[in-house]
């Protein structure tokens, strides 16, 4: 077996050293497959994405994609800031309500106030989470629309599933 493999391996290696190779870039597409592309200019690149069944070749306006990504990231950051502010406000309201509830001497009124404080907190947090998810979804939809106009391919959705889980 060694006698067969060694000449084969050395032959392949010698051929690969003799053949000139263009500058080759490798990236991971949204399905987890590797794609290969060759550079063509400053603002445009010829991108070749390797999927399971077919090979797709198109031109991407890199500067346009950068603007689309920047807009998406600003939107996601703003949504995150609004979400955190709403959550902190809910925590502050809960703390104040629980503090006031524990100051009550009537046991039934205290119990009702504690339950209300926790329910109000739960509803405020749910509302903030819903708004956050909707804001991120809108940011990604706007990005996808802009990226298609830029010629973005399969790699434009990379990271979307990770962002959706946050």
C-alpha positions as CSV (number, residue, x, y, z in Angstrom):
1,X,0.0,0.0,0.0
2,X,2.9,2.3,0.8
3,X,4.5,1.7,-2.6
4,X,1.3,2.9,-4.3
5,X,0.5,5.9,-2.1
6,X,4.0,7.5,-1.9
7,X,4.5,8.0,-5.7
8,X,0.9,9.3,-6.0
9,X,1.3,11.8,-3.2
10,X,4.7,13.0,-4.4
11,X,3.4,13.4,-7.9
12,X,0.4,15.5,-6.8
13,X,2.7,17.6,-4.6
14,X,5.1,18.3,-7.4
15,X,2.3,19.2,-9.8
16,X,0.8,21.6,-7.3
17,X,4.2,23.3,-6.8
18,X,4.7,23.8,-10.5
19,X,1.2,25.2,-11.3
20,X,0.8,28.9,-10.7
21,X,-2.0,29.6,-8.2
22,X,-4.1,32.9,-8.3
23,X,-4.8,34.6,-5.1
24,X,-7.6,32.5,-3.6
25,X,-9.9,33.6,-0.8
26,X,-11.9,31.1,1.2
27,X,-15.0,31.9,3.2
28,X,-17.8,30.0,5.0
29,X,-21.3,30.5,3.6
30,X,-24.6,30.5,5.6
31,X,-25.1,26.8,5.1
32,X,-21.7,26.0,6.6
33,X,-20.0,25.2,3.3
34,X,-16.8,26.7,2.1
35,X,-16.9,29.1,-0.8
36,X,-13.9,30.3,-2.9
37,X,-13.5,33.7,-4.6
38,X,-10.8,35.6,-6.6
39,X,-10.3,39.3,-6.1
40,X,-11.1,41.6,-9.0
41,X,-11.1,45.2,-7.8
42,X,-11.4,47.6,-4.9
43,X,-15.2,48.1,-4.7
44,X,-16.3,44.9,-6.5
45,X,-15.3,41.3,-6.0
46,X,-16.1,38.3,-8.1
47,X,-17.6,35.9,-5.5
48,X,-18.1,32.2,-6.1
49,X,-20.2,30.5,-3.5
50,X,-20.1,26.7,-3.4
51,X,-23.4,25.1,-2.3
52,X,-24.4,21.4,-2.3
53,X,-25.9,21.2,-5.8
54,X,-24.7,24.2,-7.9
55,X,-22.1,26.9,-8.1
56,X,-23.3,30.5,-8.2
57,X,-21.2,33.4,-9.5
58,X,-22.0,37.0,-9.1
59,X,-20.6,40.5,-8.5
60,X,-20.9,42.1,-5.1
61,X,-20.6,45.9,-4.5
62,X,-18.5,45.7,-1.4
63,X,-19.0,49.4,-0.4
64,X,-22.7,49.0,-0.7
65,X,-22.6,45.9,1.5
66,X,-20.5,47.7,4.1
67,X,-23.2,50.4,4.3
68,X,-25.9,47.8,4.6
69,X,-24.0,46.0,7.4
70,X,-23.3,49.3,9.2
71,X,-27.0,50.3,9.1
72,X,-28.1,46.8,10.4
73,X,-25.6,46.9,13.2
74,X,-26.7,50.4,14.3
75,X,-30.3,49.2,14.3
76,X,-29.5,46.1,16.3
77,X,-27.5,48.2,18.8
78,X,-30.3,50.7,19.2
79,X,-32.8,47.9,19.7
80,X,-30.5,46.4,22.3
81,X,-30.1,49.7,24.1
82,X,-33.9,50.2,24.2
83,X,-34.4,46.7,25.4
84,X,-31.9,47.0,28.3
85,X,-33.4,50.4,29.3
86,X,-36.9,48.9,29.4
87,X,-35.7,45.9,31.4
88,X,-33.9,48.2,33.9
89,X,-37.0,50.3,34.3
90,X,-39.0,47.1,34.9
91,X,-36.5,46.1,37.6
92,X,-36.6,49.5,39.2
93,X,-40.4,49.5,39.2
94,X,-40.4,45.9,40.7
95,X,-38.0,46.9,43.4
96,X,-40.1,50.0,44.4
97,X,-43.3,48.0,44.4
98,X,-41.9,45.2,46.5
99,X,-40.4,47.6,48.9
100,X,-43.8,49.3,49.3
101,X,-45.6,46.0,49.6
102,X,-43.4,44.8,52.4
103,X,-44.1,48.0,54.3
104,X,-47.9,47.1,54.4
105,X,-49.2,45.7,57.7
106,X,-52.3,44.1,56.3
107,X,-51.3,40.6,55.2
108,X,-53.9,40.2,52.4
109,X,-53.0,43.7,50.9
110,X,-49.3,42.9,51.1
111,X,-49.8,39.5,49.4
112,X,-51.8,41.2,46.6
113,X,-49.2,43.9,46.2
114,X,-46.4,41.4,45.9
115,X,-48.2,39.3,43.3
116,X,-49.0,42.5,41.4
117,X,-45.4,43.7,41.5
118,X,-44.2,40.4,40.1
119,X,-46.9,40.3,37.4
120,X,-46.2,43.9,36.3
121,X,-42.5,43.0,36.1
122,X,-43.2,39.9,34.0
123,X,-45.5,41.8,31.6
124,X,-43.1,44.7,31.2
125,X,-40.2,42.3,30.5
126,X,-42.2,40.3,28.0
127,X,-43.2,43.5,26.2
128,X,-39.6,44.6,26.1
129,X,-38.5,41.2,24.7
130,X,-41.2,41.3,22.1
131,X,-40.2,44.8,21.0
132,X,-36.6,43.7,20.9
133,X,-37.3,40.7,18.7
134,X,-39.4,42.7,16.3
135,X,-36.8,45.4,16.1
136,X,-34.0,42.9,15.3
137,X,-36.2,41.2,12.7
138,X,-37.0,44.5,11.0
139,X,-33.2,45.4,11.0
140,X,-32.4,42.0,9.4
141,X,-35.2,42.4,6.8
142,X,-34.1,45.9,5.9
143,X,-30.5,44.6,5.6
144,X,-31.5,41.7,3.4
145,X,-33.4,44.1,1.0
146,X,-30.4,46.4,0.9
147,X,-27.9,43.5,0.5
148,X,-29.8,42.1,-2.5
149,X,-29.5,45.5,-4.2
150,X,-25.8,45.3,-3.5
151,X,-25.5,41.9,-5.1
152,X,-25.0,40.1,-1.7
153,X,-25.1,36.3,-2.0
154,X,-25.6,33.4,0.4
155,X,-23.1,34.8,2.9
156,X,-25.3,37.9,3.6
157,X,-27.3,35.8,6.1
158,X,-24.3,34.7,8.1
159,X,-24.8,35.5,11.8
160,X,-28.5,35.9,11.5
161,X,-29.3,32.7,13.4
162,X,-26.8,33.6,16.1
163,X,-28.3,37.1,16.5
164,X,-31.8,35.6,16.6
165,X,-30.9,33.5,19.6
166,X,-29.6,36.5,21.7
